[in-house]
Amino acid sequence: MKKQLLLMALAGFITSMAYAADLHVRNLGAGGAYPTVSAAITAAANGDRIIIQPKTDGSAFVENLTINKSLTFVSENIYNKYFIKGTINITPSAGRVVTFNNLSSGNFTIYNVVVGTATTGGRTTVNLYNCYLNNVDTAQANTTTNMSGCTVSGFVYFSHGRITGNRTQSITAYNTSADSVFATDDIEIIGNSADFSITNQQSSYNFKMYNNFTSGLYTYAIKNGSTNEMINNTVYQPNGGDVAPIYISVNEGNTGTLAIMNNAVSFVVAQTPSCIQSNGFVNVTASYNVFTNTYVSEGVTTQNNNTGNVNMNFDNTYYTITGMNVNAGNPALIYTDLDLTRNDAGHYGGSNSWENYWPADGGGMPQVNYLVTPRAILSTSTLSINGSGYSK
């Protein structure tokens, strides 16, 4: 009798288990698929995958999407993007994870990826991989955004996450309100090109800006007691700006540290000749940065080994830098380049080198979206490397 009861209980458990399903979307519902993405979302359950076939004539699925489940969206055709002409609004919920691979929003600035409100009782995660997007606005509280291999024609606003290997106009870490359920890791912006600027304007997390190519690095807010870094970036501003190319202005009363190191910078003087401006409560250290301009700083900054009037050539079409930035960074072992020589100032230097993310492979996307690697390996150390990637 006990054995029969056990078998009955086991059978009931198996039949009640939920399995993730694949739901297909094809033009006009071909082959029994769903005719629209919205219809597939309605039919889907948490954890399902929606596989979208790009239309053969390149036209769009014209629909605004509201996503209120944990779902993954992928293309049915390898390397081809499906085109959704509409705003994608993600409804937040504790533990919700929404992932888009190979999405194209087209060249329409009104169609964006948006998280509507703050998450309560937990966190919402949004993953965007190998997408072509207009604007991304996921700056709500308790939201993590991981974005890699994307081209964004406009801005990226996010409150927490990892932004790696993307081409954008601007990237801003910004929280509309402070998180109440905190993530365990820092904000990390690595290996991106940003035509306008990369900015920290949130006060919930440490931030790290590594190996980016941009026209400005800015800080307007800081987490109290935080440790932050701007390391091995290339900053090129050929048109002149209102502030220095590396600009810190934090007046909210929070204190923290910011290390500015191994950056290569060139800018046209407009409002100020300063290479680095530091105003406010941040404890700033600047070292081993190289400038084509005469080195001038403004504000309170602990400085050493910064060099001006350095001969360097910048290309903001192909994102290259050549000249005396080579072997000009911090000579310490932990900043060694991938070829095991001294750190090259700029976005190719160090273990987070631009080369980790670019050039893209034959399918038009980076294969690495994030690396966690040790900067130094000692003879007494155990080698531990973590990474993640995708290929579709």
MOFENSUL-V209881 format. One line per field, one symbol per residue. phi: phi as a letter, one per 30 degrees, with the letter a starting at -180 (. if undefined). psi: psi as a letter, one per 30 degrees, with the letter a starting at -180 (. if undefined). Layout:
# MOFENSUL-V209881
phi = ???
psi = ???
This chain:
# MOFENSUL-V209881
phi = .ddddddddddddddddccdccccbbeiieiidddbdeddddddcejdccccdeddcidcdcadcccbbdbccbddceiccccccldcccddaeidbbbccidccicbddcbcbcdbddcilbccbcbbhccbcbbbbdddibcbcbbiccbdbcbcbcakbcbiccbdabbdbcdaddccddccddbbbiccbdcabbcbbbcbdbbcbhccacacbbbaaddidbbbbbhcccbbdcibdbddcbbbbbdjdcacbccbiccbbaddbdbdddbcbbjcddccbahcbbddddbbbjdbdbahcbchcdbbcbccchbbbkdddhcdeddedcedddiceeddjdcdidceeddcbdddddiaddccabbbddbccdcccdbbcabaaaa
psi = eeeeeeeeeeeeeeffkkkklkkkklkggkgglkfleeeeeefllkflkjjkjkkfgglljjkkkjjgljlkklkfkkfkkkjjjlkjjjklkkfkkkkkkhkkflijffjlkkkellkkgakkkkkjkhljldlkjhglkhkkkkkkglkjfbljklflakjkhlklelkkjkkflkkfjklfllkkjkhlkjedlkkkhlgfllkkjkhljlfkjkkflkkkglklkjkhlkjjjffklfllfjkkjjgffklakjkjkgkkkklkkcfkfkekkjkbfkjkkkkhkkkflkjklkajkkkkhkklhkjlkkjgeghlklbgfkgfakfkefgklfgglkkkkafflafgkeffflllafggkkfkfkkjkkfkjlfglkkjkkllllj.
